[in-house]
Amino acid sequence: MEMLSIGGFGLFFAWMFICFYWLFCDFPPEVPTSMRDLSQLFVFLAVPVGFMVMHVRGKNPAFNPFILPMQIGATAFAVVQPLVALLMYQGVLVPFAVVCVVNFFAGLAAASIKLCWLDVCSRLGTDAQPRFTGLSLFIGGLLFSLAAFVPTAMQPVFAIAFIAGSLGLLTYATKHAPGNDERAPLESVGSTWQFTREIEPSFFMFGVVFALTFVFLFNSGAESVLLGLISTLVGSLAVAILSIADKQFSIIVYQRLLVVITVVACIVLPFVEKTGQLVCSCVVTAAWAMFMAVNYGYLVKKAVLAHDAPTFRQIPSRLAIPSAGFACGWALAVAFTMAFGAHSEMFLYLRLGVAIVLVLVIMVFLPDAAHHPASGESPSGEKVTKTVVTVDKSESELFEARCAAVAKLYQLSPRETEILGYLAKGRNAAYIQEELTISPHTVKSHIYNIYRKLDIHSQQKLMDFVEEFPLD
């Protein structure tokens, strides 16, 4: 099921590469470069709008993005842009305003479908979410590379086929994925954690830098766009490999690595010839692929750790941050293209200046371990107060009080609290599975989360910890 889902998410990325960066990068030829840039801006404006719409709608317990009307709407929004491109390739004159509108629809569809796939990832039970996102992005890049070499007029057809395949697999995966609805039923709106605001400015600036790079490639023609998108294969595959080799896979480490790669490429870029500029831009697009895969995988992992609400209710507001940065970067590039021309030196220095701002933002809002506690909560700086209970209780009542106090202090979910009681009594996973009538995978997932939150690595230590837990 995980491999099918990786393939389906990969088909989505292949559609995204074609519709967002490829179809209109040098077509129609009579339209000025600045106007093509402007038409694509509507795609990137729509993506954060789509995420925020999903964020607002997710507060309604009745909202479910997997129901048939939602999927039909996403399909219609996703295919209308390649259909318009197909008409244009056949010589039909399509007004510029119509192109802008269908691009906006494509951005809305991308936000909805991407969020659904990330929710599916959270329900597969994998403990290597960056592997899922990295391999999906890698497959998307491969499929795009194949589609890019077919006759130009057929490329919109490939985009339609890709998104149809992705939505078909999405429907299958949502019905047959093992699921963890005991912790996060679709109708749930509760959440035990919030995003840390400290890291969001750097995410926004990353989006700005990446957008400026893509506009540079976009303005340089189809060959440059092709090389840039193919270079994403390197970044996405690197994330997949690293997530397998590095079980901890800290976003802090990889974000710092991405800062170094991105800033060095942007600093070198104004001082080299055109070929060197293209190489630097490809390095930045590879970093963009790493950023995407790491960020998506990290968000899904955090949502799974605090799974009182499904992933599609928890992460859209965070996904909107880099997407908004990307839209702002693209808008800034459009303004510079209109003012100074598509290949002006001013554009190169703009990229350098934005990279410097990124460094300053990272220095001020430097992410560290305090920003990413295992519970996913925002650091408040407040000390956790212990639960106060009386001790004039029976042994059984004391045991339950200790379990409740541990659960409150370490913020275990209700199901995790229930399983903690069984573990503290020495029960094994098979016994718990039979008593609670849940799947073996769900039991193992809960046990893993309990040990992780308590930072305990054996059942005997957990039993001793609960037995000796102080009750004030």
Helices and strands as residue ranges (DSSP letters): H 2-17, I 18-22, H 33-57, H 68-89, H 96-122, H 129-147, G 152-154, H 155-176, G 197-199, H 200-220, H 222-245, H 251-268, G 269-271, H 274-305, H 311-314, H 316-340, H 345-364, G 369-371, H 395-409, H 414-424, H 429-436, H 440-454, H 459-467
